[in-house]
């Protein structure tokens, strides 16, 4: 990817993946199926690092981390407050972590494979005030135990797919949260 560039690598990956997907329709036996599936895997492999680079170049990490941190401050995060992050290793995890530290909070990572009761224990023990979750699956666990978390004020969801109709004042999308943080940042800097 570094030698040929993201755009060309991504284009080659998509082109090869499409070709091997098409070729699977012409499978004549186990050997050709294995060969085409192997080709599909090889073609798909560079897509993931290309995706990460494209996202990180289009949306700079420092700006998103600052917007996240300012979003936390706008919701009352104080120095030393604990913010938990319940997600796989995705770029948004980094923004939440860096934003928390930049706002003076303490970041607490929770494994996405943890059961709801484990999550409740970790959040209650750490006195988590804000919880970032990756998607609807992780949010379901958070909502299941939130009555047991008296210090929890808000949940921020990275990926709102399947949650478009959710109407809960304690839950917001990362997009809305970052917009809130950017507006708060502008206010503090005197841009509004």
C-alpha positions, 0 to 999 in steps of 0.5 A, spaced: 500 500 500 505 504 501 509 503 495 503 504 490 498 508 494 492 507 497 487 509 491 491 504 486 491 499 492 484 500 493 482 500 486 486 493 485 483 490 491 476 492 489 477 489 481 480 483 483 475 481 488 470 483 483 473 478 478 474 472 483 467 473 485 465 473 478 469 467 477 466 463 483 460 462 478 464 458 473 466 453 479 467 446 476 470 442 482 473 443 489 480 445 486 477 451 482 472 453 488 478 453 493 482 457 488 477 462 487 476 463 494 483 463 496 484 469 490 478 472 493 481 472 500 488 475 497 484 480 493 480 482 500 486 483 504 488 490 502 481 493 503 481 493 510 488 497 511 486 502 505 479 503 509 483 505 515 487 510 511 482 513 507 478 514 513 484 517 517 486 521 512 479 524 510 477 525 518 483 527 521 484 524 528 486 530 532 480 534 530 475 528 532 479 526 538 478 534 540 471 534 538 470 528 542 473 531 548 469 537 548 463 533 547 465 530 554 466 537 557 460 539 554 456 534 558 459 535 564 466 531 565 470 533 570 478 531 571 478 524 574 471 522 571 471 515 568 469 514 561 468 507 559 469 504 552 466 498 550 468 496 542 472 492 538 479 495 535 476 501 531 478 508 529 473 511 534 475 507 540 482 511 539 478 518 538 474 516 545 480 514 548 484 520 546 478 525 547 477 522 554 484 523 556 485 530 553 478 532 557 482 530 563 478 524 564 480 517 565 479 512 560 477 505 561 477 499 556 471 494 556 472 487 552 466 487 547 466 480 549 464 481 556 457 479 558 452 484 561 454 483 568 461 483 567 460 490 564 456 492 569 461 490 575 466 494 571 462 500 570 460 500 577 466 499 580 470 504 576 464 509 577 463 510 569 460 517 568 460 516 560 460 510 556 462 509 549 459 503 545 460 500 538 454 498 536 447 496 537 449 489 540 454 493 545 448 498 547 443 492 548 448 490 554 449 497 556 441 498 557 440 492 560 444 494 566 444 501 566 439 501 572 445 498 576 449 504 574 447 510 578 453 514 576 452 513 568 449 519 565 450 518 557 451 512 552 455 514 545 454 509 540 459 509 534 455 505 529 447 507 529 445 502 524 439 499 526 438 504 532 435 510 527 428 510 531 431 509 538 429 515 542 432 515 549 435 521 552 441 518 555 443 515 548 446 519 542 450 517 536 458 519 535 456 524 530 451 528 534 456 527 540 462 530 535 458 536 533 456 538 540 463 537 542 465 542 536 460 547 537 462 547 544 469 548 542 467 554 538 464 557 543 470 556 548 474 559 543 470 565 541 468 563 534 460 564 535 
